[in-house]
Amino acid sequence: MLLKYFYDKRLAQASYLIGCSETGQAMIVDPIRTIAPYLKASAEHGLRITHITETHIHADFTSGTRELATATGGTMYLSDMGDADWKYQFAKEDGATLVRDGDQWMVGNIKVEVMHTPGHTPEHICFVITDTAGADRPMGIFTGDFIFVGDVGRPDLLEMAAGFVGTKEIGARQQFHSVQRAKKLPDYLQLWPGHGAGSACGKALGAIPSTTLGYEKLFNPAFQIEEEDAFVDWLLADQPEAPRYFAQMKKVNKQGPTLLKDVPAPMRLEQADLQRALVTGELVIDARREKAFIKAHVAGTISIPATSNSFSTYVGWFVDYNAPLYLIVEAEASVASMVEALRDIGVDHVAGYATVDDLQDVLTDHVPTMKAEELAQRMKTEPITIIDVRSASEFKSMHLPGAVNIPFGLLPQRLGQLPKTGPLVLHCASGYRSLLATSWLRKHGFTNVIDLNDKEANWSKLVVAEMS
């Protein structure tokens, strides 16, 4: 048996190839839309991708199951668990095999058994793996978004992102019973989860790629809570904000993602084209590095540097899936990787891009910034509104005196809470999110906005000074 691990740092997402060397068959678990790594790996090992499956209808990325099945002719195996709201609408048309708890199939000599684990989503399933060539008991489980290293999948996304009110407590109670079921399985089982640290599908995911059930029984908080109500309270508390694009991913992955061959490529734009897009209010992302944007940018553009692993996630907070999106890049060679990252979250309408060389005449705006020491001095002599754009949990652990917490992705819903007069100073931990938020507010008419372009190590000294 061959097991290969794929990890996308941008999405903190893991997918897997499991293959039978004797028969040359392989199965891919939870593929993303960019399928080239799976095709390359299978070819390198002399395998044919004959089975493609996923643990649930994903919220945080565009599934590559349909894309991969079309490219390889492999059969899709999709969950038929859960209620009528969470069934794969494309399954019958595309010839998928629908599976339920206890169903089994073979990938060469490898037995795959379905285990229904509702909680994160109603239809969520895991895959219990047995290498029958040398064993009559399972080796491990592909756990998807059920069990992570040190955590379990959050149950509130259907409510928080997709708008299904009243489902988060139901999901939390289902997750409790799924954990109780897992407790009865052997400790030696390896667990191969669908996400690592940085994913918004849980609140405390570990960074190592795999674990064992025995280890999780000892140290994962979800396995320590024996009383259901206490488990529900713990699981629902302090979950991170759900990115706004999650709702679109649920819809796309349920209906069936568009095949990439049918997605048009972006056009290179002239300066006038980009200006027209800004006049009509379209979203224009300046993907250059922060310092370049601060120094000079096109007025009305938003700073989201493509150098960050969070590029696509942060775009997903602000993108309108029904409207075109445009990019400003340092060089044309970088466009392909950016478009790939955006398509992996379903942003298919990247209408065009312009390089910075095309726009020299209109790079006329800049971002006012300050450092922590200057902020401390100015706070003594003038009223300043400090907006902390970090997550609620980050704010809870430590924040500047008098700061107001509005996570950057929630700014569109909370504009009415911000004064349009008097200086607004925005900050985060590193300056990445605060610059994004500053540029977004400036696009929407807030003129007296300053970016606290300083690291947490510096501004946190003001917290210490206030407390002492």
RAMONOR-V426419 format. One record per residue. N is the residue number from 1. RES is the residue in three letters. D_CENTER is the distance of its C-alpha to the mean C-alpha in Angstrom with 1 decimal. Layout:
n:N res:RES d_center:D_CENTER
n:N res:RES d_center:D_CENTER
This chain:
n:1 res:MET d_center:30.5
n:2 res:LEU d_center:27.8
n:3 res:LEU d_center:24.3
n:4 res:LYS d_center:21.8
n:5 res:TYR d_center:18.4
n:6 res:PHE d_center:15.7
n:7 res:TYR d_center:12.8
n:8 res:ASP d_center:10.2
n:9 res:LYS d_center:9.8
n:10 res:ARG d_center:7.6
n:11 res:LEU d_center:4.7
n:12 res:ALA d_center:6.9
n:13 res:GLN d_center:7.9
n:14 res:ALA d_center:11.6
n:15 res:SER d_center:14.0
n:16 res:TYR d_center:17.8
n:17 res:LEU d_center:21.2
n:18 res:ILE d_center:24.1
n:19 res:GLY d_center:27.5
n:20 res:CYS d_center:31.1
n:21 res:SER d_center:33.2
n:22 res:GLU d_center:36.4
n:23 res:THR d_center:35.5
n:24 res:GLY d_center:32.9
n:25 res:GLN d_center:30.4
n:26 res:ALA d_center:26.6
n:27 res:MET d_center:23.7
n:28 res:ILE d_center:20.0
n:29 res:VAL d_center:17.5
n:30 res:ASP d_center:14.0
n:31 res:PRO d_center:14.1
n:32 res:ILE d_center:11.7
n:33 res:ARG d_center:13.5
n:34 res:THR d_center:14.9
n:35 res:ILE d_center:17.6
n:36 res:ALA d_center:20.0
n:37 res:PRO d_center:19.3
n:38 res:TYR d_center:20.3
n:39 res:LEU d_center:23.3
n:40 res:LYS d_center:24.4
n:41 res:ALA d_center:24.1
n:42 res:SER d_center:26.0
n:43 res:ALA d_center:28.7
n:44 res:GLU d_center:29.2
n:45 res:HIS d_center:29.9
n:46 res:GLY d_center:32.0
n:47 res:LEU d_center:29.9
n:48 res:ARG d_center:29.3
n:49 res:ILE d_center:26.1
n:50 res:THR d_center:27.7
n:51 res:HIS d_center:25.1
n:52 res:ILE d_center:21.4
n:53 res:THR d_center:19.6
n:54 res:GLU d_center:16.4
n:55 res:THR d_center:16.1
n:56 res:HIS d_center:14.9
n:57 res:ILE d_center:13.7
n:58 res:HIS d_center:9.9
n:59 res:ALA d_center:7.9
n:60 res:ASP d_center:4.3
n:61 res:PHE d_center:6.3
n:62 res:THR d_center:10.0
n:63 res:SER d_center:12.2
n:64 res:GLY d_center:14.8
n:65 res:THR d_center:17.4
n:66 res:ARG d_center:19.5
n:67 res:GLU d_center:19.4
n:68 res:LEU d_center:20.5
n:69 res:ALA d_center:23.2
n:70 res:THR d_center:24.6
n:71 res:ALA d_center:24.9
n:72 res:THR d_center:26.4
n:73 res:GLY d_center:28.2
n:74 res:GLY d_center:26.6
n:75 res:THR d_center:26.5
n:76 res:MET d_center:23.3
n:77 res:TYR d_center:23.4
n:78 res:LEU d_center:21.4
n:79 res:SER d_center:21.6
n:80 res:ASP d_center:24.4
n:81 res:MET d_center:23.9
n:82 res:GLY d_center:22.9
n:83 res:ASP d_center:24.6
n:84 res:ALA d_center:25.3
n:85 res:ASP d_center:22.4
n:86 res:TRP d_center:20.0
n:87 res:LYS d_center:21.8
n:88 res:TYR d_center:20.9
n:89 res:GLN d_center:22.9
n:90 res:PHE d_center:23.3
n:91 res:ALA d_center:24.3
n:92 res:LYS d_center:28.0
n:93 res:GLU d_center:28.3
n:94 res:ASP d_center:26.5
n:95 res:GLY d_center:28.6
n:96 res:ALA d_center:26.0
n:97 res:THR d_center:27.3
n:98 res:LEU d_center:26.2
n:99 res:VAL d_center:26.3
n:100 res:ARG d_center:27.0
n:101 res:ASP d_center:27.4
n:102 res:GLY d_center:29.9
n:103 res:ASP d_center:29.8
n:104 res:GLN d_center:30.3
n:105 res:TRP d_center:30.5
n:106 res:MET d_center:31.4
n:107 res:VAL d_center:29.8
n:108 res:GLY d_center:33.1
n:109 res:ASN d_center:34.2
n:110 res:ILE d_center:30.8
n:111 res:LYS d_center:30.6
n:112 res:VAL d_center:27.4
n:113 res:GLU d_center:27.7
n:114 res:VAL d_center:25.4
n:115 res:MET d_center:24.7
n:116 res:HIS d_center:23.4
n:117 res:THR d_center:21.2
n:118 res:PRO d_center:20.4
n:119 res:GLY d_center:18.6
n:120 res:HIS d_center:14.9
n:121 res:THR d_center:16.0
n:122 res:PRO d_center:19.6
n:123 res:GLU d_center:19.6
n:124 res:HIS d_center:17.7
n:125 res:ILE d_center:19.8
n:126 res:CYS d_center:20.2
n:127 res:PHE d_center:22.4
n:128 res:VAL d_center:25.4
n:129 res:ILE d_center:26.8
n:130 res:THR d_center:30.5
n:131 res:ASP d_center:32.1
n:132 res:THR d_center:35.4
n:133 res:ALA d_center:37.2
n:134 res:GLY d_center:37.6
n:135 res:ALA d_center:36.6
n:136 res:ASP d_center:37.1
n:137 res:ARG d_center:34.4
n:138 res:PRO d_center:30.6
n:139 res:MET d_center:28.9
n:140 res:GLY d_center:25.4
n:141 res:ILE d_center:22.5
n:142 res:PHE d_center:19.2
n:143 res:THR d_center:17.5
n:144 res:GLY d_center:14.1
n:145 res:ASP d_center:12.4
n:146 res:PHE d_center:16.0
n:147 res:ILE d_center:17.1
n:148 res:PHE d_center:15.1
n:149 res:VAL d_center:17.1
n:150 res:GLY d_center:18.5
n:151 res:ASP d_center:16.5
n:152 res:VAL d_center:15.9
n:153 res:GLY d_center:13.2
n:154 res:ARG d_center:13.2
n:155 res:PRO d_center:15.5
n:156 res:ASP d_center:15.0
n:157 res:LEU d_center:12.1
n:158 res:LEU d_center:14.9
n:159 res:GLU d_center:16.8
n:160 res:MET d_center:14.5
n:161 res:ALA d_center:12.3
n:162 res:ALA d_center:14.7
n:163 res:GLY d_center:17.9
n:164 res:PHE d_center:19.6
n:165 res:VAL d_center:21.7
n:166 res:GLY d_center:23.2
n:167 res:THR d_center:20.8
n:168 res:LYS d_center:19.1
n:169 res:GLU d_center:22.4
n:170 res:ILE d_center:23.2
n:171 res:GLY d_center:19.9
n:172 res:ALA d_center:20.6
n:173 res:ARG d_center:24.1
n:174 res:GLN d_center:23.1
n:175 res:GLN d_center:20.8
n:176 res:PHE d_center:24.0
n:177 res:HIS d_center:26.1
n:178 res:SER d_center:23.7
n:179 res:VAL d_center:23.8
n:180 res:GLN d_center:27.6
n:181 res:ARG d_center:27.8
n:182 res:ALA d_center:25.9
n:183 res:LYS d_center:28.4
n:184 res:LYS d_center:31.2
n:185 res:LEU d_center:29.9
n:186 res:PRO d_center:31.3
n:187 res:ASP d_center:30.1
n:188 res:TYR d_center:30.2
n:189 res:LEU d_center:27.4
n:190 res:GLN d_center:24.6
n:191 res:LEU d_center:21.0
n:192 res:TRP d_center:18.3
n:193 res:PRO d_center:14.9
n:194 res:GLY d_center:11.7
n:195 res:HIS d_center:9.5
n:196 res:GLY d_center:10.8
n:197 res:ALA d_center:10.9
n:198 res:GLY d_center:8.2
n:199 res:SER d_center:5.7
n:200 res:ALA d_center:6.0
n:201 res:CYS d_center:7.7
n:202 res:GLY d_center:10.7
n:203 res:LYS d_center:12.7
n:204 res:ALA d_center:14.4
n:205 res:LEU d_center:13.1
n:206 res:GLY d_center:15.5
n:207 res:ALA d_center:15.2
n:208 res:ILE d_center:17.7
n:209 res:PRO d_center:16.9
n:210 res:SER d_center:19.2
n:211 res:THR d_center:21.6
n:212 res:THR d_center:24.5
n:213 res:LEU d_center:25.1
n:214 res:GLY d_center:28.1
n:215 res:TYR d_center:26.1
n:216 res:GLU d_center:23.6
n:217 res:LYS d_center:26.7
n:218 res:LEU d_center:28.1
n:219 res:PHE d_center:25.3
n:220 res:ASN d_center:22.3
n:221 res:PRO d_center:23.0
n:222 res:ALA d_center:22.2
n:223 res:PHE d_center:25.2
n:224 res:GLN d_center:27.5
n:225 res:ILE d_center:27.7
n:226 res:GLU d_center:30.4
n:227 res:GLU d_center:30.8
n:228 res:GLU d_center:28.6
n:229 res:ASP d_center:28.6
n:230 res:ALA d_center:27.8
n:231 res:PHE d_center:24.8
n:232 res:VAL d_center:23.5
n:233 res:ASP d_center:24.1
n:234 res:TRP d_center:22.4
n:235 res:LEU d_center:19.2
n:236 res:LEU d_center:18.8
n:237 res:ALA d_center:19.6
n:238 res:ASP d_center:17.4
n:239 res:GLN d_center:14.0
n:240 res:PRO d_center:11.5
n:241 res:GLU d_center:11.2
n:242 res:ALA d_center:8.9
n:243 res:PRO d_center:7.5
n:244 res:ARG d_center:10.2
n:245 res:TYR d_center:8.8
n:246 res:PHE d_center:7.9
n:247 res:ALA d_center:11.7
n:248 res:GLN d_center:12.2
n:249 res:MET d_center:10.1
n:250 res:LYS d_center:12.3
n:251 res:LYS d_center:15.2
n:252 res:VAL d_center:14.7
n:253 res:ASN d_center:14.1
n:254 res:LYS d_center:17.1
n:255 res:GLN d_center:19.3
n:256 res:GLY d_center:18.6
n:257 res:PRO d_center:16.8
n:258 res:THR d_center:19.3
n:259 res:LEU d_center:20.6
n:260 res:LEU d_center:19.9
n:261 res:LYS d_center:23.7
n:262 res:ASP d_center:23.9
n:263 res:VAL d_center:21.4
n:264 res:PRO d_center:23.6
n:265 res:ALA d_center:23.2
n:266 res:PRO d_center:23.2
n:267 res:MET d_center:26.6
n:268 res:ARG d_center:27.9
n:269 res:LEU d_center:29.1
n:270 res:GLU d_center:32.2
n:271 res:GLN d_center:32.3
n:272 res:ALA d_center:33.8
n:273 res:ASP d_center:31.0
n:274 res:LEU d_center:28.4
n:275 res:GLN d_center:30.7
n:276 res:ARG d_center:31.1
n:277 res:ALA d_center:27.3
n:278 res:LEU d_center:27.3
n:279 res:VAL d_center:30.4
n:280 res:THR d_center:29.0
n:281 res:GLY d_center:25.9
n:282 res:GLU d_center:23.3
n:283 res:LEU d_center:20.1
n:284 res:VAL d_center:20.9
n:285 res:ILE d_center:18.5
n:286 res:ASP d_center:20.4
n:287 res:ALA d_center:18.4
n:288 res:ARG d_center:21.2
n:289 res:ARG d_center:21.3
n:290 res:GLU d_center:21.7
n:291 res:LYS d_center:25.5
n:292 res:ALA d_center:26.2
n:293 res:PHE d_center:24.7
n:294 res:ILE d_center:26.5
n:295 res:LYS d_center:29.8
n:296 res:ALA d_center:29.8
n:297 res:HIS d_center:27.6
n:298 res:VAL d_center:28.2
n:299 res:ALA d_center:28.5
n:300 res:GLY d_center:25.9
n:301 res:THR d_center:23.0
n:302 res:ILE d_center:19.7
n:303 res:SER d_center:18.8
n:304 res:ILE d_center:15.4
n:305 res:PRO d_center:16.5
n:306 res:ALA d_center:15.1
n:307 res:THR d_center:16.2
n:308 res:SER d_center:13.1
n:309 res:ASN d_center:10.3
n:310 res:SER d_center:8.2
n:311 res:PHE d_center:10.1
n:312 res:SER d_center:8.1
n:313 res:THR d_center:5.5
n:314 res:TYR d_center:9.0
n:315 res:VAL d_center:10.7
n:316 res:GLY d_center:8.7
n:317 res:TRP d_center:10.4
n:318 res:PHE d_center:13.7
n:319 res:VAL d_center:14.1
n:320 res:ASP d_center:16.6
n:321 res:TYR d_center:16.1
n:322 res:ASN d_center:19.9
n:323 res:ALA d_center:20.9
n:324 res:PRO d_center:21.0
n:325 res:LEU d_center:19.0
n:326 res:TYR d_center:20.8
n:327 res:LEU d_center:20.3
n:328 res:ILE d_center:22.6
n:329 res:VAL d_center:22.6
n:330 res:GLU d_center:24.9
n:331 res:ALA d_center:26.0
n:332 res:GLU d_center:25.7
n:333 res:ALA d_center:24.8
n:334 res:SER d_center:21.3
n:335 res:VAL d_center:20.5
n:336 res:ALA d_center:19.7
n:337 res:SER d_center:16.8
n:338 res:MET d_center:15.3
n:339 res:VAL d_center:15.9
n:340 res:GLU d_center:14.5
n:341 res:ALA d_center:11.1
n:342 res:LEU d_center:11.3
n:343 res:ARG d_center:12.6
n:344 res:ASP d_center:9.8
n:345 res:ILE d_center:8.1
n:346 res:GLY d_center:11.7
n:347 res:VAL d_center:13.2
n:348 res:ASP d_center:16.5
n:349 res:HIS d_center:18.9
n:350 res:VAL d_center:18.8
n:351 res:ALA d_center:22.5
n:352 res:GLY d_center:23.7
n:353 res:TYR d_center:23.7
n:354 res:ALA d_center:26.4
n:355 res:THR d_center:27.1
n:356 res:VAL d_center:28.3
n:357 res:ASP d_center:31.8
n:358 res:ASP d_center:31.9
n:359 res:LEU d_center:31.5
n:360 res:GLN d_center:33.8
n:361 res:ASP d_center:36.0
n:362 res:VAL d_center:33.3
n:363 res:LEU d_center:31.4
n:364 res:THR d_center:33.4
n:365 res:ASP d_center:31.1
n:366 res:HIS d_center:30.0
n:367 res:VAL d_center:28.1
n:368 res:PRO d_center:30.3
n:369 res:THR d_center:29.2
n:370 res:MET d_center:30.8
n:371 res:LYS d_center:30.7
n:372 res:ALA d_center:30.9
n:373 res:GLU d_center:34.7
n:374 res:GLU d_center:35.3
n:375 res:LEU d_center:33.3
n:376 res:ALA d_center:35.4
n:377 res:GLN d_center:38.6
n:378 res:ARG d_center:37.7
n:379 res:MET d_center:36.7
n:380 res:LYS d_center:40.3
n:381 res:THR d_center:41.8
n:382 res:GLU d_center:39.6
n:383 res:PRO d_center:37.2
n:384 res:ILE d_center:33.6
n:385 res:THR d_center:30.5
n:386 res:ILE d_center:27.7
n:387 res:ILE d_center:24.2
n:388 res:ASP d_center:21.7
n:389 res:VAL d_center:18.2
n:390 res:ARG d_center:16.4
n:391 res:SER d_center:14.9
n:392 res:ALA d_center:17.6
n:393 res:SER d_center:17.7
n:394 res:GLU d_center:18.2
n:395 res:PHE d_center:20.9
n:396 res:LYS d_center:22.5
n:397 res:SER d_center:23.0
n:398 res:MET d_center:24.7
n:399 res:HIS d_center:25.3
n:400 res:LEU d_center:28.0
n:401 res:PRO d_center:31.1
n:402 res:GLY d_center:30.9
n:403 res:ALA d_center:27.4
n:404 res:VAL d_center:25.5
n:405 res:ASN d_center:21.9
n:406 res:ILE d_center:19.7
n:407 res:PRO d_center:16.0
n:408 res:PHE d_center:15.5
n:409 res:GLY d_center:13.2
n:410 res:LEU d_center:16.0
n:411 res:LEU d_center:18.8
n:412 res:PRO d_center:19.4
n:413 res:GLN d_center:20.3
n:414 res:ARG d_center:22.4
n:415 res:LEU d_center:24.4
n:416 res:GLY d_center:27.6
n:417 res:GLN d_center:27.4
n:418 res:LEU d_center:27.8
n:419 res:PRO d_center:31.3
n:420 res:LYS d_center:32.0
n:421 res:THR d_center:34.9
n:422 res:GLY d_center:35.1
n:423 res:PRO d_center:32.7
n:424 res:LEU d_center:29.0
n:425 res:VAL d_center:27.6
n:426 res:LEU d_center:23.8
n:427 res:HIS d_center:22.3
n:428 res:CYS d_center:19.3
n:429 res:ALA d_center:19.3
n:430 res:SER d_center:19.6
n:431 res:GLY d_center:20.2
n:432 res:TYR d_center:17.0
n:433 res:ARG d_center:15.6
n:434 res:SER d_center:19.3
n:435 res:LEU d_center:20.2
n:436 res:LEU d_center:17.5
n:437 res:ALA d_center:18.8
n:438 res:THR d_center:22.4
n:439 res:SER d_center:22.2
n:440 res:TRP d_center:20.7
n:441 res:LEU d_center:23.5
n:442 res:ARG d_center:26.1
n:443 res:LYS d_center:25.1
n:444 res:HIS d_center:25.8
n:445 res:GLY d_center:29.2
n:446 res:PHE d_center:28.9
n:447 res:THR d_center:31.3
n:448 res:ASN d_center:31.9
n:449 res:VAL d_center:28.5
n:450 res:ILE d_center:28.3
n:451 res:ASP d_center:25.5
n:452 res:LEU d_center:26.1
n:453 res:ASN d_center:25.3
n:454 res:ASP d_center:25.8
n:455 res:LYS d_center:24.1
n:456 res:GLU d_center:23.8
n:457 res:ALA d_center:26.7
n:458 res:ASN d_center:28.9
n:459 res:TRP d_center:28.1
n:460 res:SER d_center:28.0
n:461 res:LYS d_center:31.7
n:462 res:LEU d_center:32.3
n:463 res:VAL d_center:31.1
n:464 res:VAL d_center:33.5
n:465 res:ALA d_center:36.2
n:466 res:GLU d_center:35.9
n:467 res:MET d_center:36.0
n:468 res:SER d_center:39.0
